[in-house]
């Protein structure tokens, strides 16, 4: 399982990565996984924390020796909006680039960040986790 901080990468920007442990990697603009298309700005469910999903906003996709790794910034989950049936989120001020293997995702479907009725950001799940 691949999950955590990018301590084995050295990053300049999300599109430029150098891995000292692996020379064969590829940065595609998108990847199809289990019939769904993941690309930059897709939102994924990384984990569940105290009943709320932990969302990540994909910044880049990296294929390392046939393993698909999503590089993401974690979104802060604020609350569940029962009227919209969506989670209200916000982008963190301090961004830390994290990674997760696509096979380690809690939910194998890409989601989107949308503008909610009050102008904030929301993420709508496709079904109950």
N, C-alpha and C positions, 0 to 999 in steps of 0.2 A: 504494500500500500504506500502510495506517495502522498504525503500531506505535510505541510508545515512551512517554515521560513525557507527562503532561498539561500541557505548558507553554503551550498555547493555551487552557486552561480555568482558571477560578478556582473552587475548590471550598470549600464550607462543609461539606457532607456528601455522600455519593454520590448522594443523591436530589435535591440542589439544585445544579445546575450553571449557570454563566453563561459563555457563550462570546462574547468580544468580536469574533470573526471570523465568526460565523454566528448569525443570529437565529432561523432556522427549525429547531428541533430538538424531538424528542419523546422522553419517557422511558416506554416501555411496560413492563408487568410481565413480559412474555415476548415472544419472537419465534420464528416458525417459519422454519427455514432448511434447505433440501434435505431436507425431510421430518422434521426433528428439532426438538424444542422446547427452546429455550435460555431460562433464567430466572435470577433471582438465586440464588446458591449453586450454580449449575452449575459444573463444573470443565471447563476446556478445555486442550488441549495447545497451548502458545504456540510452542515451539521444541524443538530437540534440542541438548543441551549435553554433550559428552564421553560420548555413548552413552545418557544418561538424558534422558527428556522433561522439559521445563520446564512445570509446570502453573500455571494461573491460576484462582483462585476468583472467579467473577463476582459483582460487587457491584451493578451496575446496567447497563442497556442503554440506549443513546442512539442515536436515528436522526437523522443530520445530512444533510439534503438527499438522502434516499433511500439513504444509506450507513449500515449497521448497525455500530456501534462498541460493543465490550464493555469495560466498565470493571472492572478486576480487581485483586486482591491476589495477588502471586506466592507460591506455596507452595514450600518448600524440599524437594527430592527427596533422601532419605537413602540408600536402597538398594532393590534389587529383592528381594522375598520370593518365592523359588521355590516354596515350599509353597503359598502363596495365589495365585501368579501375579499379583502386584500390586506396585505401587511404594509403599514406605513414605514418607510425607511428614509435614511439620509446618508449622504456620502460623508465619510469621516474627514475631519480637517487634516489630520496627520495620516498620510497614506503609506502603508507598508505593503510592498508587493509580496504576495504569498503564492504558494502553488498547491495543486491537488491533482492527482491522477484521475482521469476521466472515469475510470472504473471504480473509484472510491466515492463518487458522488452519492448522496442520500437519495436524490431524485434525478433520474437519468434524462430529464427533459430540460431544454433551455427555456428561460423565461425572459421577460423584458421589464425594464423600469419604465413606468408610465407616470404622467402628471395626474395627480388626484384632483378631486373636486375643489379642494381648498388651496390648490397650487403646490402642495408638497409632492413627494415622490411615493409611489406605491408599487408593489409587486403582487401580481395576482397569480396564485397557484392554479395549476391545471386540474388538480384533484386534491383531496385531503391526504395529508402525509400520515 
